[in-house]
Amino acid sequence: MVPRREEGSTHARPPDPRRQAPPARRPPPSAAEPWYINDHTLIRASDGRWHVFGIWHPEPADPLDEKVFLHASAADLDGSDWTIHDPVLSARTELGETHVWAPHVVRHQGRCWMFYAGGTADHTAYRMTVATSDDLFAWTPHEQILFEDGFDARDPMVLHDGERWLLYYTRNAAPEGGFHQVGVRTSEDLLTWSEPEVAYQSTVSGTVGGPTESPFVVRAGEGWILFVCESTQYDRTLAYFSTDPRRFEDSGRIEVDLDEHCAEIVGDPADGRVRITGGGWGRGGLTIRELQIQPGP
């Protein structure tokens, strides 16, 4: 389903093939072959320019063939044109990676850290890994895998809660399948991570998909809000409130009307506004619109 354009929305779209060299091993996008942008991340550079990275692939959807990340940038989030740069971080087939999913970028100690999932032939042992960059253009993957998990462990999101780093991601109760969960691990240095805790567990059981994809956590007053994709409607995001960033329950569900897939919540230090983004298959790009978050449950 292609959503209606929201008033004031900004779309980051695939490049005009006349202006962009083709990614490795792929022809450039064309009107006959539109591309989609799925799970993604936005970060503001030191010069104030916004950069987006995300899953990038020609339609129709082919998740196990998503081998590179989109990289685009714009002067602001209010309708400026997006410049498409060379793709980054292709799947390292020599290490057994078959595809790469769901980048998330944070800044720490003057560097940018991109966390992402490296898919393998073994769906019970997807790899969470990290790459670093000083300029958002050249990325160096760390040789060491952070951890492995299943089923299809993916969609990392990292934040600092004031005491430690937390990495949220999509997993199941067992690597072979089970209740869909949002896992959370802790770290002091972004490289060594604890064993997983259950940040949220759904009542739905299975392997692929499920209602815990694309977790994203933000501070809200004295508590925290967890956003996840809803499993029965592709373009829908659910939200849960908790005073503990490491544990969310169904009882904390917030009534929201967010018609977005793989939503990211972005705060702009330039104007103090908060925005929600959305992407996915068949959407023709990313949507960006303003979001109001009220503190408290």
Contacts in CASP RR format, 6 or more apart in sequence:
PFRMAT RR
TARGET T0000
AUTHOR 0000-0000-0000
METHOD contacts of the structure
MODEL  1
MVPRREEGSTHARPPDPRRQAPPARRPPPSAAEPWYINDHTLIRASDGRW
HVFGIWHPEPADPLDEKVFLHASAADLDGSDWTIHDPVLSARTELGETHV
WAPHVVRHQGRCWMFYAGGTADHTAYRMTVATSDDLFAWTPHEQILFEDG
FDARDPMVLHDGERWLLYYTRNAAPEGGFHQVGVRTSEDLLTWSEPEVAY
QSTVSGTVGGPTESPFVVRAGEGWILFVCESTQYDRTLAYFSTDPRRFED
SGRIEVDLDEHCAEIVGDPADGRVRITGGGWGRGGLTIRELQIQPGP
1 234 0 8 1.000
1 235 0 8 1.000
1 282 0 8 1.000
2 282 0 8 1.000
2 283 0 8 1.000
2 284 0 8 1.000
3 235 0 8 1.000
3 259 0 8 1.000
3 283 0 8 1.000
3 287 0 8 1.000
5 11 0 8 1.000
5 287 0 8 1.000
6 287 0 8 1.000
6 289 0 8 1.000
8 78 0 8 1.000
8 79 0 8 1.000
8 289 0 8 1.000
9 287 0 8 1.000
9 288 0 8 1.000
9 289 0 8 1.000
10 74 0 8 1.000
10 77 0 8 1.000
10 78 0 8 1.000
10 79 0 8 1.000
10 80 0 8 1.000
10 286 0 8 1.000
10 287 0 8 1.000
10 288 0 8 1.000
11 284 0 8 1.000
11 285 0 8 1.000
11 286 0 8 1.000
11 287 0 8 1.000
11 288 0 8 1.000
12 37 0 8 1.000
12 52 0 8 1.000
12 70 0 8 1.000
12 72 0 8 1.000
12 74 0 8 1.000
12 82 0 8 1.000
12 285 0 8 1.000
12 286 0 8 1.000
12 288 0 8 1.000
13 82 0 8 1.000
13 284 0 8 1.000
13 285 0 8 1.000
14 29 0 8 1.000
14 34 0 8 1.000
14 35 0 8 1.000
14 37 0 8 1.000
14 56 0 8 1.000
14 84 0 8 1.000
14 284 0 8 1.000
14 285 0 8 1.000
15 28 0 8 1.000
15 29 0 8 1.000
15 84 0 8 1.000
17 28 0 8 1.000
17 29 0 8 1.000
17 30 0 8 1.000
19 84 0 8 1.000
20 28 0 8 1.000
20 84 0 8 1.000
21 28 0 8 1.000
21 86 0 8 1.000
22 28 0 8 1.000
23 56 0 8 1.000
23 68 0 8 1.000
23 86 0 8 1.000
23 87 0 8 1.000
24 68 0 8 1.000
24 87 0 8 1.000
24 90 0 8 1.000
25 67 0 8 1.000
26 58 0 8 1.000
26 68 0 8 1.000
27 33 0 8 1.000
29 35 0 8 1.000
29 58 0 8 1.000
33 58 0 8 1.000
33 59 0 8 1.000
34 58 0 8 1.000
34 59 0 8 1.000
34 282 0 8 1.000
34 284 0 8 1.000
35 56 0 8 1.000
35 57 0 8 1.000
35 58 0 8 1.000
35 59 0 8 1.000
35 284 0 8 1.000
36 55 0 8 1.000
36 56 0 8 1.000
36 57 0 8 1.000
36 58 0 8 1.000
36 59 0 8 1.000
36 61 0 8 1.000
36 279 0 8 1.000
36 280 0 8 1.000
36 281 0 8 1.000
36 282 0 8 1.000
36 283 0 8 1.000
36 284 0 8 1.000
36 285 0 8 1.000
37 54 0 8 1.000
37 55 0 8 1.000
37 56 0 8 1.000
37 70 0 8 1.000
37 279 0 8 1.000
37 280 0 8 1.000
37 283 0 8 1.000
37 284 0 8 1.000
37 285 0 8 1.000
37 286 0 8 1.000
38 54 0 8 1.000
38 55 0 8 1.000
38 57 0 8 1.000
38 66 0 8 1.000
38 102 0 8 1.000
38 261 0 8 1.000
38 262 0 8 1.000
38 279 0 8 1.000
38 280 0 8 1.000
38 281 0 8 1.000
39 54 0 8 1.000
39 55 0 8 1.000
39 101 0 8 1.000
39 102 0 8 1.000
39 103 0 8 1.000
39 154 0 8 1.000
39 155 0 8 1.000
39 214 0 8 1.000
39 262 0 8 1.000
40 52 0 8 1.000
40 53 0 8 1.000
40 54 0 8 1.000
40 55 0 8 1.000
40 70 0 8 1.000
40 103 0 8 1.000
40 262 0 8 1.000
40 264 0 8 1.000
40 277 0 8 1.000
40 278 0 8 1.000
40 279 0 8 1.000
40 286 0 8 1.000
41 52 0 8 1.000
41 53 0 8 1.000
41 54 0 8 1.000
41 103 0 8 1.000
41 104 0 8 1.000
41 105 0 8 1.000
41 114 0 8 1.000
41 264 0 8 1.000
42 50 0 8 1.000
42 51 0 8 1.000
42 52 0 8 1.000
42 77 0 8 1.000
42 264 0 8 1.000
42 266 0 8 1.000
42 277 0 8 1.000
43 50 0 8 1.000
43 51 0 8 1.000
43 105 0 8 1.000
43 106 0 8 1.000
43 107 0 8 1.000
43 112 0 8 1.000
43 136 0 8 1.000
44 50 0 8 1.000
44 51 0 8 1.000
44 268 0 8 1.000
44 269 0 8 1.000
44 270 0 8 1.000
45 51 0 8 1.000
45 73 0 8 1.000
45 136 0 8 1.000
48 75 0 8 1.000
48 270 0 8 1.000
49 73 0 8 1.000
49 74 0 8 1.000
49 75 0 8 1.000
50 73 0 8 1.000
50 74 0 8 1.000
50 75 0 8 1.000
50 76 0 8 1.000
50 77 0 8 1.000
51 71 0 8 1.000
51 72 0 8 1.000
51 73 0 8 1.000
51 105 0 8 1.000
51 136 0 8 1.000
52 70 0 8 1.000
52 71 0 8 1.000
52 72 0 8 1.000
52 73 0 8 1.000
52 82 0 8 1.000
52 286 0 8 1.000
53 69 0 8 1.000
53 70 0 8 1.000
53 71 0 8 1.000
53 88 0 8 1.000
53 103 0 8 1.000
53 105 0 8 1.000
53 114 0 8 1.000
54 69 0 8 1.000
54 70 0 8 1.000
54 102 0 8 1.000
54 103 0 8 1.000
55 66 0 8 1.000
55 69 0 8 1.000
55 70 0 8 1.000
55 100 0 8 1.000
55 101 0 8 1.000
55 102 0 8 1.000
55 103 0 8 1.000
56 66 0 8 1.000
56 68 0 8 1.000
56 69 0 8 1.000
56 70 0 8 1.000
56 87 0 8 1.000
57 65 0 8 1.000
57 66 0 8 1.000
59 281 0 8 1.000
59 282 0 8 1.000
60 281 0 8 1.000
61 281 0 8 1.000
61 282 0 8 1.000
63 99 0 8 1.000
63 101 0 8 1.000
64 98 0 8 1.000
64 99 0 8 1.000
65 99 0 8 1.000
66 99 0 8 1.000
66 100 0 8 1.000
66 101 0 8 1.000
67 90 0 8 1.000
67 91 0 8 1.000
67 99 0 8 1.000
67 100 0 8 1.000
68 87 0 8 1.000
68 88 0 8 1.000
68 89 0 8 1.000
68 90 0 8 1.000
68 91 0 8 1.000
68 100 0 8 1.000
69 87 0 8 1.000
69 88 0 8 1.000
69 89 0 8 1.000
69 100 0 8 1.000
69 103 0 8 1.000
69 116 0 8 1.000
70 84 0 8 1.000
70 87 0 8 1.000
71 84 0 8 1.000
71 85 0 8 1.000
71 86 0 8 1.000
71 87 0 8 1.000
71 88 0 8 1.000
71 136 0 8 1.000
71 137 0 8 1.000
72 82 0 8 1.000
72 83 0 8 1.000
72 84 0 8 1.000
72 85 0 8 1.000
73 82 0 8 1.000
73 83 0 8 1.000
73 85 0 8 1.000
73 136 0 8 1.000
74 80 0 8 1.000
74 81 0 8 1.000
74 82 0 8 1.000
74 83 0 8 1.000
76 270 0 8 1.000
77 266 0 8 1.000
77 268 0 8 1.000
77 275 0 8 1.000
77 288 0 8 1.000
85 137 0 8 1.000
86 137 0 8 1.000
88 137 0 8 1.000
88 139 0 8 1.000
89 100 0 8 1.000
89 103 0 8 1.000
89 114 0 8 1.000
89 116 0 8 1.000
89 131 0 8 1.000
89 139 0 8 1.000
89 141 0 8 1.000
90 100 0 8 1.000
91 97 0 8 1.000
91 98 0 8 1.000
91 99 0 8 1.000
91 100 0 8 1.000
91 118 0 8 1.000
91 119 0 8 1.000
92 141 0 8 1.000
96 120 0 8 1.000
96 121 0 8 1.000
97 118 0 8 1.000
97 119 0 8 1.000
97 120 0 8 1.000
97 127 0 8 1.000
98 118 0 8 1.000
98 119 0 8 1.000
98 120 0 8 1.000
98 121 0 8 1.000
99 118 0 8 1.000
99 119 0 8 1.000
100 116 0 8 1.000
100 117 0 8 1.000
100 118 0 8 1.000
100 119 0 8 1.000
101 116 0 8 1.000
101 117 0 8 1.000
101 118 0 8 1.000
101 119 0 8 1.000
101 154 0 8 1.000
101 155 0 8 1.000
102 116 0 8 1.000
102 117 0 8 1.000
102 154 0 8 1.000
102 155 0 8 1.000
102 156 0 8 1.000
102 214 0 8 1.000
102 262 0 8 1.000
103 114 0 8 1.000
103 115 0 8 1.000
103 116 0 8 1.000
104 114 0 8 1.000
104 115 0 8 1.000
104 116 0 8 1.000
104 156 0 8 1.000
104 157 0 8 1.000
104 158 0 8 1.000
105 112 0 8 1.000
105 113 0 8 1.000
105 114 0 8 1.000
105 115 0 8 1.000
105 136 0 8 1.000
106 112 0 8 1.000
106 113 0 8 1.000
106 115 0 8 1.000
106 158 0 8 1.000
106 159 0 8 1.000
106 160 0 8 1.000
106 190 0 8 1.000
107 113 0 8 1.000
108 190 0 8 1.000
110 134 0 8 1.000
111 132 0 8 1.000
111 133 0 8 1.000
111 134 0 8 1.000
112 132 0 8 1.000
112 133 0 8 1.000
112 134 0 8 1.000
112 136 0 8 1.000
113 130 0 8 1.000
113 131 0 8 1.000
113 132 0 8 1.000
113 158 0 8 1.000
113 190 0 8 1.000
114 130 0 8 1.000
114 131 0 8 1.000
114 132 0 8 1.000
114 133 0 8 1.000
114 139 0 8 1.000
115 128 0 8 1.000
115 129 0 8 1.000
115 130 0 8 1.000
115 146 0 8 1.000
115 156 0 8 1.000
115 158 0 8 1.000
115 167 0 8 1.000
116 128 0 8 1.000
116 129 0 8 1.000
116 130 0 8 1.000
116 131 0 8 1.000
116 156 0 8 1.000
117 126 0 8 1.000
117 127 0 8 1.000
117 128 0 8 1.000
117 129 0 8 1.000
117 153 0 8 1.000
117 154 0 8 1.000
117 155 0 8 1.000
117 156 0 8 1.000
117 169 0 8 1.000
118 126 0 8 1.000
118 127 0 8 1.000
118 128 0 8 1.000
118 129 0 8 1.000
119 126 0 8 1.000
119 127 0 8 1.000
119 152 0 8 1.000
119 154 0 8 1.000
120 126 0 8 1.000
120 127 0 8 1.000
123 150 0 8 1.000
123 151 0 8 1.000
123 152 0 8 1.000
123 207 0 8 1.000
124 150 0 8 1.000
124 151 0 8 1.000
124 175 0 8 1.000
124 176 0 8 1.000
125 148 0 8 1.000
125 149 0 8 1.000
125 150 0 8 1.000
125 175 0 8 1.000
126 148 0 8 1.000
126 149 0 8 1.000
126 150 0 8 1.000
126 152 0 8 1.000
126 153 0 8 1.000
126 154 0 8 1.000
127 145 0 8 1.000
127 146 0 8 1.000
127 147 0 8 1.000
127 148 0 8 1.000
128 145 0 8 1.000
128 146 0 8 1.000
128 147 0 8 1.000
128 148 0 8 1.000
128 149 0 8 1.000
128 153 0 8 1.000
128 156 0 8 1.000
128 167 0 8 1.000
128 169 0 8 1.000
128 193 0 8 1.000
129 141 0 8 1.000
129 142 0 8 1.000
129 145 0 8 1.000
129 146 0 8 1.000
130 141 0 8 1.000
130 142 0 8 1.000
130 146 0 8 1.000
130 190 0 8 1.000
130 191 0 8 1.000
131 139 0 8 1.000
131 140 0 8 1.000
131 141 0 8 1.000
131 142 0 8 1.000
132 139 0 8 1.000
132 140 0 8 1.000
132 142 0 8 1.000
133 139 0 8 1.000
133 140 0 8 1.000
142 191 0 8 1.000
144 191 0 8 1.000
146 191 0 8 1.000
146 193 0 8 1.000
147 185 0 8 1.000
147 193 0 8 1.000
149 169 0 8 1.000
149 171 0 8 1.000
149 175 0 8 1.000
149 196 0 8 1.000
150 171 0 8 1.000
150 172 0 8 1.000
150 175 0 8 1.000
150 176 0 8 1.000
150 177 0 8 1.000
151 171 0 8 1.000
151 172 0 8 1.000
151 175 0 8 1.000
151 176 0 8 1.000
151 177 0 8 1.000
151 178 0 8 1.000
151 206 0 8 1.000
151 207 0 8 1.000
151 208 0 8 1.000
152 170 0 8 1.000
152 207 0 8 1.000
152 208 0 8 1.000
152 209 0 8 1.000
153 169 0 8 1.000
153 170 0 8 1.000
153 171 0 8 1.000
154 169 0 8 1.000
154 170 0 8 1.000
154 213 0 8 1.000
155 169 0 8 1.000
155 170 0 8 1.000
155 213 0 8 1.000
155 214 0 8 1.000
155 215 0 8 1.000
155 262 0 8 1.000
156 167 0 8 1.000
156 168 0 8 1.000
156 169 0 8 1.000
157 167 0 8 1.000
157 168 0 8 1.000
157 169 0 8 1.000
157 215 0 8 1.000
157 216 0 8 1.000
157 217 0 8 1.000
158 165 0 8 1.000
158 166 0 8 1.000
158 167 0 8 1.000
158 168 0 8 1.000
158 190 0 8 1.000
159 165 0 8 1.000
159 166 0 8 1.000
159 217 0 8 1.000
159 245 0 8 1.000
160 166 0 8 1.000
161 245 0 8 1.000
164 186 0 8 1.000
164 187 0 8 1.000
164 188 0 8 1.000
165 186 0 8 1.000
165 187 0 8 1.000
165 188 0 8 1.000
165 189 0 8 1.000
165 190 0 8 1.000
166 184 0 8 1.000
166 185 0 8 1.000
166 186 0 8 1.000
166 217 0 8 1.000
166 245 0 8 1.000
166 246 0 8 1.000
167 184 0 8 1.000
167 185 0 8 1.000
167 186 0 8 1.000
167 187 0 8 1.000
167 193 0 8 1.000
168 182 0 8 1.000
168 183 0 8 1.000
168 184 0 8 1.000
168 199 0 8 1.000
168 215 0 8 1.000
168 216 0 8 1.000
168 217 0 8 1.000
168 226 0 8 1.000
169 182 0 8 1.000
169 183 0 8 1.000
169 184 0 8 1.000
169 185 0 8 1.000
169 215 0 8 1.000
170 180 0 8 1.000
170 181 0 8 1.000
170 182 0 8 1.000
170 183 0 8 1.000
170 212 0 8 1.000
170 213 0 8 1.000
170 214 0 8 1.000
170 215 0 8 1.000
171 181 0 8 1.000
171 182 0 8 1.000
171 183 0 8 1.000
171 196 0 8 1.000
171 212 0 8 1.000
172 178 0 8 1.000
172 179 0 8 1.000
172 180 0 8 1.000
172 181 0 8 1.000
172 206 0 8 1.000
172 207 0 8 1.000
173 179 0 8 1.000
173 181 0 8 1.000
173 201 0 8 1.000
173 205 0 8 1.000
176 207 0 8 1.000
177 205 0 8 1.000
177 206 0 8 1.000
177 207 0 8 1.000
178 205 0 8 1.000
178 206 0 8 1.000
178 207 0 8 1.000
179 201 0 8 1.000
179 202 0 8 1.000
179 203 0 8 1.000
179 204 0 8 1.000
179 205 0 8 1.000
179 206 0 8 1.000
180 201 0 8 1.000
180 202 0 8 1.000
180 204 0 8 1.000
180 205 0 8 1.000
180 206 0 8 1.000
180 209 0 8 1.000
180 210 0 8 1.000
180 211 0 8 1.000
180 212 0 8 1.000
180 231 0 8 1.000
181 198 0 8 1.000
181 199 0 8 1.000
181 200 0 8 1.000
181 201 0 8 1.000
181 202 0 8 1.000
181 212 0 8 1.000
182 198 0 8 1.000
182 199 0 8 1.000
182 200 0 8 1.000
182 201 0 8 1.000
182 212 0 8 1.000
182 215 0 8 1.000
182 226 0 8 1.000
182 228 0 8 1.000
182 248 0 8 1.000
183 196 0 8 1.000
183 197 0 8 1.000
183 198 0 8 1.000
183 199 0 8 1.000
183 200 0 8 1.000
183 215 0 8 1.000
184 196 0 8 1.000
184 197 0 8 1.000
184 198 0 8 1.000
184 199 0 8 1.000
184 245 0 8 1.000
184 246 0 8 1.000
185 193 0 8 1.000
185 194 0 8 1.000
185 195 0 8 1.000
185 196 0 8 1.000
185 197 0 8 1.000
186 193 0 8 1.000
186 194 0 8 1.000
186 246 0 8 1.000
187 193 0 8 1.000
187 194 0 8 1.000
197 246 0 8 1.000
197 247 0 8 1.000
198 247 0 8 1.000
199 215 0 8 1.000
199 226 0 8 1.000
199 245 0 8 1.000
199 246 0 8 1.000
199 247 0 8 1.000
199 248 0 8 1.000
200 212 0 8 1.000
200 215 0 8 1.000
200 226 0 8 1.000
200 228 0 8 1.000
200 240 0 8 1.000
200 247 0 8 1.000
200 248 0 8 1.000
200 249 0 8 1.000
202 210 0 8 1.000
202 211 0 8 1.000
202 212 0 8 1.000
203 250 0 8 1.000
204 210 0 8 1.000
204 211 0 8 1.000
204 231 0 8 1.000
209 231 0 8 1.000
210 229 0 8 1.000
210 231 0 8 1.000
211 228 0 8 1.000
211 229 0 8 1.000
211 230 0 8 1.000
211 231 0 8 1.000
211 232 0 8 1.000
211 238 0 8 1.000
212 228 0 8 1.000
212 229 0 8 1.000
213 228 0 8 1.000
213 229 0 8 1.000
213 231 0 8 1.000
213 262 0 8 1.000
214 227 0 8 1.000
214 228 0 8 1.000
214 229 0 8 1.000
214 261 0 8 1.000
214 262 0 8 1.000
214 263 0 8 1.000
215 226 0 8 1.000
215 227 0 8 1.000
215 228 0 8 1.000
216 226 0 8 1.000
216 227 0 8 1.000
216 228 0 8 1.000
216 263 0 8 1.000
216 264 0 8 1.000
216 265 0 8 1.000
217 224 0 8 1.000
217 225 0 8 1.000
217 226 0 8 1.000
217 227 0 8 1.000
217 245 0 8 1.000
218 224 0 8 1.000
218 225 0 8 1.000
218 227 0 8 1.000
218 265 0 8 1.000
218 293 0 8 1.000
220 241 0 8 1.000
220 293 0 8 1.000
220 294 0 8 1.000
220 295 0 8 1.000
220 296 0 8 1.000
221 295 0 8 1.000
221 296 0 8 1.000
222 243 0 8 1.000
222 295 0 8 1.000
222 296 0 8 1.000
223 241 0 8 1.000
223 242 0 8 1.000
223 243 0 8 1.000
223 245 0 8 1.000
223 295 0 8 1.000
223 296 0 8 1.000
223 297 0 8 1.000
224 241 0 8 1.000
224 242 0 8 1.000
224 243 0 8 1.000
224 244 0 8 1.000
224 245 0 8 1.000
224 248 0 8 1.000
225 239 0 8 1.000
225 240 0 8 1.000
225 241 0 8 1.000
225 254 0 8 1.000
225 293 0 8 1.000
226 239 0 8 1.000
226 240 0 8 1.000
226 242 0 8 1.000
226 248 0 8 1.000
227 237 0 8 1.000
227 238 0 8 1.000
227 239 0 8 1.000
227 258 0 8 1.000
227 263 0 8 1.000
227 265 0 8 1.000
228 237 0 8 1.000
228 238 0 8 1.000
228 240 0 8 1.000
229 236 0 8 1.000
229 237 0 8 1.000
229 238 0 8 1.000
229 261 0 8 1.000
229 262 0 8 1.000
229 263 0 8 1.000
230 236 0 8 1.000
230 237 0 8 1.000
230 238 0 8 1.000
234 261 0 8 1.000
234 280 0 8 1.000
234 281 0 8 1.000
235 259 0 8 1.000
235 260 0 8 1.000
235 261 0 8 1.000
236 258 0 8 1.000
236 259 0 8 1.000
236 260 0 8 1.000
236 261 0 8 1.000
237 256 0 8 1.000
237 258 0 8 1.000
237 259 0 8 1.000
237 260 0 8 1.000
237 261 0 8 1.000
237 263 0 8 1.000
237 276 0 8 1.000
238 253 0 8 1.000
238 256 0 8 1.000
238 258 0 8 1.000
239 253 0 8 1.000
239 254 0 8 1.000
239 256 0 8 1.000
239 258 0 8 1.000
240 248 0 8 1.000
240 249 0 8 1.000
240 250 0 8 1.000
240 252 0 8 1.000
240 253 0 8 1.000
240 254 0 8 1.000
241 248 0 8 1.000
241 252 0 8 1.000
241 253 0 8 1.000
241 254 0 8 1.000
241 296 0 8 1.000
241 297 0 8 1.000
242 248 0 8 1.000
242 249 0 8 1.000
242 252 0 8 1.000
252 297 0 8 1.000
254 297 0 8 1.000
258 276 0 8 1.000
260 276 0 8 1.000
260 277 0 8 1.000
260 278 0 8 1.000
260 279 0 8 1.000
260 287 0 8 1.000
261 278 0 8 1.000
261 279 0 8 1.000
261 280 0 8 1.000
261 283 0 8 1.000
262 278 0 8 1.000
262 279 0 8 1.000
262 280 0 8 1.000
263 276 0 8 1.000
263 277 0 8 1.000
263 278 0 8 1.000
264 276 0 8 1.000
264 277 0 8 1.000
264 278 0 8 1.000
265 274 0 8 1.000
265 275 0 8 1.000
265 276 0 8 1.000
265 291 0 8 1.000
265 293 0 8 1.000
266 274 0 8 1.000
266 275 0 8 1.000
266 276 0 8 1.000
266 277 0 8 1.000
266 288 0 8 1.000
267 273 0 8 1.000
267 274 0 8 1.000
267 275 0 8 1.000
268 274 0 8 1.000
268 275 0 8 1.000
273 290 0 8 1.000
274 290 0 8 1.000
274 291 0 8 1.000
274 292 0 8 1.000
274 293 0 8 1.000
275 288 0 8 1.000
275 289 0 8 1.000
275 290 0 8 1.000
275 291 0 8 1.000
276 288 0 8 1.000
276 289 0 8 1.000
276 290 0 8 1.000
276 291 0 8 1.000
277 286 0 8 1.000
277 287 0 8 1.000
277 288 0 8 1.000
278 286 0 8 1.000
278 287 0 8 1.000
278 288 0 8 1.000
279 285 0 8 1.000
279 286 0 8 1.000
279 287 0 8 1.000
END
